[in-house]
Amino acid sequence: MRIVRGLVVAGLLAASMTGRAVADSDGLVLRAAGWWQGKASISSGSISCEVPALDTAIADGFFTMGIWNTFGEQTLQFPDRNSAFANPCGAYMQLWNSMTKQGITLNRINLTYRIAGSKRFDAVVSQKKGFPTACNTFKKSTIYAGARIQPNDPNVNPGSSGAPNVTFIQVVPLVSPSLFACLREQYASLPPDVFTDFPLVIKARASGIADNGDRFVSNVIKYSLDLRHLCGNGRLDDGEVCDLTSSGQPCVGNAICVGNVCIGDPTRGCNDDADCIGTCQPQGSVEECTCTY
């Protein structure tokens, strides 16, 4: 009895400190249990994903990719269901409902961003609290959801997750195209000895409304996305056609002539491969790691 009373008192104390509703004896009502990914099937023509379940989910929580492109595929958003190199089947948030009589309808997931170790960029990028000042508009983001988590009741259909009170929500985008564009604008011009990579740390917190109208907010979980910038380092990386060391550098190697036409510019005829040499795009452009013919 002492233990039970202690837990109840602790729960009431937590409620008074946070100002949020809690269900009696249910502990932490809405629980975020980390990041997960489903099994992926990737071919040259398609990407299919299996929604995670408790017995098949693969642990997630950190990933690495290029801030411009990864192995030739342009970075648009993260995760990207159309890109094999942007964790297409990952970034699923696992959420639990501890209540036994009431379900919870998720209504939003709040995201906050910072760059770990950002002080090393203080001399070259205007920053505030671990984030570029120019990108402050994108430091926080909200994903609106409408999924329902059933109560923790063994008589309720467990659903595809394997338990009635558990759901997996893929947070798309975890990093938006707007944020990627702003980060590129701030860091693209830095030399590779200053910016080779940095971890973008993402804090996520879900909130929902119970059947009786009470609102609940989950604990915070973090995701770390390491963003690499290899353009302009003088070597070919991740499927680069060329690498810019000075504006207008000729592309490394030659394009391929097919049917007396240069691949990359089908309107231009050519007599041999030497006619297909192109030039790198200007440093800082979205096509920096490619060349035109």
C-alpha positions, 0 to 999 in steps of 0.5 A: 500500500505504501508503494501504491500511495507513493506512486499516486502522490508522485503522479499528482505532484508531476501533474501539478508541476507540469500543469498537464492532465494525467490519468490516475495510476496510468503513469506516463500516458502518452509514451514516445518509445523511440525511432524505428524503420520498416523493412525496405525493398529497393530496386532500380524502378521502385521502393516499397516499405513495410510498416513497422510492427513490434516484432519486425521493427528495425531500430532507427534514430540516426542517419547520414546523407549528403546535404546536396546529394547522396550517390547522385540522388538529389537531397530534397527532404528527409525521409524521402519515400522516392529516394533510396539514400534518404531512409525511405522506410525510416523515421517512424515514431513509436507511440504508446497509450497507457490508459486502459479505457480511453483512446488518444487521437494524435493531433500534432508532432512538434519538431525543434532543430539544432546543429551539434558542435555549432560553435566551430562555425561561429566565425563564418556563419551568424548563429543563435543557440546552435542554429544559423540566424538566417534559418530561424524561421525553420528552427521549429516545425509542426507536423499535423497528424490524425492517427488514433491510439487505442486503449491498452485493452487486450480485448481490442484488435491489436491492429498492424502494430501488434498491440492495440495501444501502440502505433507507428507514425512516419514523420514526413518530412522530418527535415523539410525541403525549405530547411535543407535549402536554407542550410545549403545557402548558409554552408555551401560556400564554406571550404571543405576543411571548415565544413565536411559534415555536421549533425542536425539534431532533431527533437520530437514531441507528440501531443494528442487528445483523449476520448474525454477531452484531456490533452497529453504530451509525450516525452521528447525523443531525438533523431540525429541526421549527419549532413555531409558536404563533399562538393569542392574538395577536389575528388569525386564523391557520392556519384559526382560527375565532377568536383569544382575547385575553381569556377568553370573547371572541366568535368573529370572524364568525358560524357558518352556519345550515343547515336552522334548525340551527347548524353546530357544535351540531346540537341547537340551532335558530336563526333567523338567523346572529346566533344562531350566534355562539360563544365561544373556548375558554379559553387553554391548552386543546387547542381554544384556536384554535376556538370553540363555538357 
